[in-house]
Amino acid sequence: MFKTLLRRGCLAAALWMSFTGAAMATVDVNTADASALTSVKGIGPATAKNIIDERTKHGPFKSAADLAERVSGVGTKSVARMQEAGLTIGAKAAPAAAPAPAGAAAATRPAKR
């Protein structure tokens, strides 16, 4: 009986995580196409077109305030809701590996003759 309850609980948890994970997929406003932008709650086809047109003419968006200021029909509250729905602005790259200590590089190189 306990095993059956545990299996059902694990199955329910796995399903819940898969649905919430799909709903919270991130979309970078600086690289997304129109279909990706419209997948974010609060962005329709017209807003997606305005975002892409502005990005094409004046370059990538630097912040939420920059997006709200440059795109017609989008305000700071709208941008905040879009970010909650998965929109990112200038998604950060994965952190680089920590640099090796200066002495470590010298120790691995062969000595000059």
C-alpha positions in Angstrom: 0.0 0.0 0.0 2.8 2.4 0.9 4.6 1.7 -2.4 1.4 2.4 -4.3 1.0 5.8 -2.6 4.6 6.6 -3.1 4.4 5.8 -6.8 1.3 7.9 -7.2 2.9 10.8 -5.3 6.0 10.6 -7.5 4.0 10.5 -10.7 1.9 13.5 -9.6 5.0 15.4 -8.7 6.7 14.6 -12.0 3.6 15.7 -14.0 3.3 18.9 -12.0 7.0 19.8 -12.6 6.8 19.1 -16.3 3.7 21.3 -16.7 5.1 24.2 -14.7 8.5 23.9 -16.4 7.0 24.2 -19.8 4.9 27.2 -18.8 8.0 29.1 -17.5 10.3 28.7 -20.5 12.4 31.8 -20.8 12.3 33.9 -23.9 15.1 36.5 -24.5 13.6 39.7 -26.0 16.9 40.4 -27.7 17.1 37.2 -29.7 13.5 35.8 -30.0 11.5 35.7 -33.2 7.8 36.7 -33.3 6.5 33.2 -32.5 8.7 32.9 -29.4 7.7 36.4 -28.3 4.0 35.6 -28.7 4.4 32.5 -26.6 4.9 34.8 -23.6 1.7 35.7 -21.8 0.9 39.4 -22.5 2.7 39.6 -25.9 0.4 39.4 -28.9 1.4 39.6 -32.6 1.3 43.4 -32.8 3.5 43.8 -29.7 5.9 41.2 -30.9 6.2 43.1 -34.2 6.8 46.4 -32.4 9.5 44.7 -30.3 11.3 43.2 -33.3 11.0 46.5 -35.3 12.4 48.6 -32.5 15.2 46.0 -31.8 16.1 46.0 -35.5 16.2 49.8 -35.8 18.0 50.7 -32.5 19.7 47.6 -31.3 19.2 45.3 -28.3 17.3 46.3 -25.2 19.4 46.9 -22.1 16.9 46.7 -19.3 13.2 46.5 -18.5 12.9 50.3 -18.4 14.6 50.5 -21.8 12.1 48.0 -23.3 9.1 50.0 -21.7 10.4 53.3 -23.0 11.2 52.2 -26.6 8.3 50.0 -27.5 4.9 51.7 -28.1 2.1 50.2 -26.0 4.3 48.6 -23.5 4.7 50.1 -20.0 6.7 49.2 -16.9 3.9 47.2 -15.4 3.4 45.3 -18.6 7.1 44.5 -18.8 7.1 43.3 -15.2 4.2 40.9 -15.9 6.0 39.7 -19.1 9.1 39.0 -17.0 7.0 37.0 -14.5 5.7 35.0 -17.5 9.3 34.1 -18.7 10.5 37.1 -20.7 14.2 37.9 -20.1 16.1 41.0 -21.3 19.7 40.2 -22.3 19.9 36.7 -20.8 23.1 36.2 -19.0 25.6 33.7 -20.4 26.7 30.8 -18.3 29.3 31.9 -15.8 32.9 31.4 -17.0 35.2 29.0 -15.1 37.3 30.6 -12.4 40.7 31.6 -13.8 43.6 29.4 -12.7 46.1 30.9 -10.3 49.1 32.5 -12.0 51.5 29.9 -10.6 49.4 27.0 -11.9 49.9 28.0 -15.5 53.7 28.2 -15.1 53.8 24.8 -13.5 52.2 23.1 -16.4 54.4 24.6 -19.1 57.7 22.9 -20.0 60.8 24.9 -19.0 62.5 26.9 -21.7 66.1 25.7 -22.7 
